[in-house]
């Protein structure tokens, strides 16, 4: 059999619900006619299942991800007594047809012209889906990047254009894999709970987890999900069970041991306003992420904001700010601070500071500067440090505004930058080298005019500076209340012409939602890219300039430093855990002469 992806022929079965494909289908549902002139007539493409290759695509898919900002959604239909013949062919035809309409150039604008016309029939449900994914603003367009088909599986890679607040258009990519397997397949999820003769139809999608996975669902997954659902409605009397697989189990356990949720159960939980559920392994999962019911996300956001305000810390912020520093990239040539971030003193005896690497070097692989070189490859670069001055008696801080007092240099960073050409850790260690004769305020433009007093490798002089350091812990718990401290600069911490530098410290409340770790970072890593091994995910409203700032628990202990915020969900932040950068601190101490 063949399915006409641009016309009426659509496989063997006719739809039994709102998705009829012909005005004489007998369903009684109306179809939408679209009149095209000869010049606008869409080409016809045919899907021929008999030409597909046999076998299972063993290496095209993995449920795991090496990126903390990605997740894999997985829905399953379990057939206890086998599957009807031709099921996968019909599903593949339905999906390809829907994707063709959703991404085709003529799915939205159809002008009537003189002359003969050709009639195309599109189901009303699909037409609504197309309009949903391609709004009038044209802010989001779907593009098929790759299609691979087998007799029992297909793989799609779909890009979606997203309009950023600055007007720039960026593309998010979703990978979708659907396959029909038995329990012996290494790609079969939850196979240990299956009996002999059972089979699974598994639909998986991998993409950006932020904002409840909205970019995954709107980036093509919803179209495929509804196409599968529509085909399954055509099988009256067929016994099957719809399930959702725990994404945390897929990431952290063998896929054969993954926990499952009954679909209607988690659907009811979402509709009742609950945010999360726990799987049999105890993983806390986001119900909206699994179901795509974004209409209920507003309740979740209100609940999250109230959660951020809960709990009074044991150690107040004012007791910690003395150790939180403003980190600036000083350009000797222009005599200005050209980038700014945050950091904290991790060893007051030696004058060691930890901050985010991306404030002082290119670890994202951006064009315009060499990858991983200190100070973005500038021969005129060094680091200027701002601290909050103490009162005259030296026992308390004099406000929350810093003055520029020290110069520092990078002494330790991720070894893999030089050995592999890949950055696995957004953290580096600075060592205070000199003190300016006079403190400098404003935007720091006067730092280059000050005589400098050498402090490096002089323990007596360093002790007289009365620096404050923060305690560090490698332990943190899910839902633990935290605070991120730093100096908010807005944007990405990059100073534009005429912009002033913020020297006043602030903080943001949040809580831990996930601890991410991967052992796949060494496999197939590209050169000149950022590929973290471990990260802590925190829900916290931060702004550019906080990067490198400490994230502390209620006891005032640092659990990690801020690396970045999620581009899709600004209050979803990623930390470099203390367990990752503590070896850098140890190495820096060995480099010290005291």
HELIX and SHEET records of a PDB file:
HELIX    1   1 UNK A   38  UNK A   40  5                                   3    
HELIX    2   2 UNK A   49  UNK A   51  5                                   3    
HELIX    3   3 UNK A   87  UNK A  103  1                                  17    
HELIX    4   4 UNK A  124  UNK A  133  1                                  10    
HELIX    5   5 UNK A  191  UNK A  193  5                                   3    
HELIX    6   6 UNK A  210  UNK A  216  1                                   7    
HELIX    7   7 UNK A  217  UNK A  221  3                                   5    
HELIX    8   8 UNK A  222  UNK A  233  1                                  12    
HELIX    9   9 UNK A  247  UNK A  252  1                                   6    
HELIX   10  10 UNK A  255  UNK A  257  5                                   3    
HELIX   11  11 UNK A  263  UNK A  271  1                                   9    
HELIX   12  12 UNK A  287  UNK A  291  1                                   5    
HELIX   13  13 UNK A  294  UNK A  296  5                                   3    
HELIX   14  14 UNK A  297  UNK A  308  1                                  12    
HELIX   15  15 UNK A  317  UNK A  319  5                                   3    
HELIX   16  16 UNK A  321  UNK A  323  5                                   3    
HELIX   17  17 UNK A  357  UNK A  359  5                                   3    
HELIX   18  18 UNK A  374  UNK A  377  5                                   4    
HELIX   19  19 UNK A  416  UNK A  419  1                                   4    
HELIX   20  20 UNK A  447  UNK A  449  5                                   3    
HELIX   21  21 UNK A  459  UNK A  464  1                                   6    
HELIX   22  22 UNK A  578  UNK A  591  1                                  14    
SHEET    1   A 2 UNK A   2  UNK A   4  0                                        
SHEET    2   A 2 UNK A  46  UNK A  48 -1                                        
SHEET    1   B 2 UNK A  32  UNK A  37  0                                        
SHEET    2   B 2 UNK A 117  UNK A 122 -1                                        
SHEET    1   C 7 UNK A 142  UNK A 150  0                                        
SHEET    2   C 7 UNK A 153  UNK A 163 -1                                        
SHEET    3   C 7 UNK A 169  UNK A 182 -1                                        
SHEET    4   C 7 UNK A 199  UNK A 208 -1                                        
SHEET    5   C 7 UNK A  70  UNK A  79 -1                                        
SHEET    6   C 7 UNK A 241  UNK A 245 -1                                        
SHEET    7   C 7 UNK A 260  UNK A 262 -1                                        
SHEET    1   D 2 UNK A 276  UNK A 278  0                                        
SHEET    2   D 2 UNK A 284  UNK A 286 -1                                        
SHEET    1   E 7 UNK A 452  UNK A 454  0                                        
SHEET    2   E 7 UNK A 428  UNK A 440 -1                                        
SHEET    3   E 7 UNK A 352  UNK A 355 -1                                        
SHEET    4   E 7 UNK A 336  UNK A 347 -1                                        
SHEET    5   E 7 UNK A 324  UNK A 331 -1                                        
SHEET    6   E 7 UNK A 381  UNK A 390 -1                                        
SHEET    7   E 7 UNK A 397  UNK A 413 -1                                        
SHEET    1   F 2 UNK A 422  UNK A 423  0                                        
SHEET    2   F 2 UNK A 529  UNK A 530  1                                        
SHEET    1   G 7 UNK A 481  UNK A 486  0                                        
SHEET    2   G 7 UNK A 506  UNK A 517 -1                                        
SHEET    3   G 7 UNK A 534  UNK A 540 -1                                        
SHEET    4   G 7 UNK A 572  UNK A 577 -1                                        
SHEET    5   G 7 UNK A 558  UNK A 565 -1                                        
SHEET    6   G 7 UNK A 550  UNK A 552 -1                                        
SHEET    7   G 7 UNK A 481  UNK A 486 -1                                        
END                                                                             
